[in-house]
Amino acid sequence: MVTISNMRMLGCILIVCSHFTLIYVGVIPGVIVHLIADFLTMPFFIKNKMWDMVVMLSFLVVIGVSKLVTNYGT
């Protein structure tokens, strides 16, 4: 459980960093950092059965992946 909690804390820090990256660096690097943050926090929410967070993060992952696909797929 300690590992999952540490992953969640790192993920939360990365979420803040991703917003900074989106604003000051670029959309694609910001989306990549945000996706990493989402994947780091997801196991904590699944383990603790916080399904509302799992659904919300799943939406954010789909949005992020679609942004990556539309920018790199063309």
N, C-alpha and C positions, 0 to 999 in steps of 0.2 A: 504493500500500500504506500510505502514511503516513496518508491520510485514513481508511481502514478501521481502522487501529490507534487513531487518535484517537477514532473513533466507538465502538470497543470500550471504551476507557478512560472515556469519558463515560457509556456505558451501564452500566458497572460501578459508577460513582459513583451513577447514578440508581437502580440496584437497591437500594443501601443507603438512599438517600433515600426510595424507595418503601416500604420496611419501616417507616421512621420515620413516613411519611405514613399508612400503614395503622393504626399504633398510636395516633398522637396527633391525626390530623386526621379521617380517615374511610376507609371501605372503597372507595368509588367513586374519590375522588382518588388513593388509593394504587394501585388497579388501573390507572388511566390512566397514572400515572408508570411503573409496572412494565411495561406494554405498550410504552410509548415506549422504555424501556431494552431490552426484548427485541428490538424492531425495529432498534435501533441496534447491538446486538451480533451479530445474526444474520449480516450479510454477512461479518464476520471469520471466523466459524466455517465458513461455507460455502466461502469462499476457501481456507481451510486444511484443508478436508475433515475437519473434526471433527464427524462425523455424529452421535455420541452427544450432543453439545451441541445440535445442530440439532434432534434428536428431542425432547430435554428441553425446549428453548425452545418448540418447537411445541406440546407439551402445555400449557405454562404460558400460551401465547397463547390456546389454546382455552379453558382454564379462565377466564382473564381476560375474554375476549369473552363467554363464557356468563354470567359474573357481571354484566357490563354489560347484556346483553340481558334478563336476568331482572329487573333493577332498573328499566330504562327501557322495557322492552317491555310492562309492565302498566299 
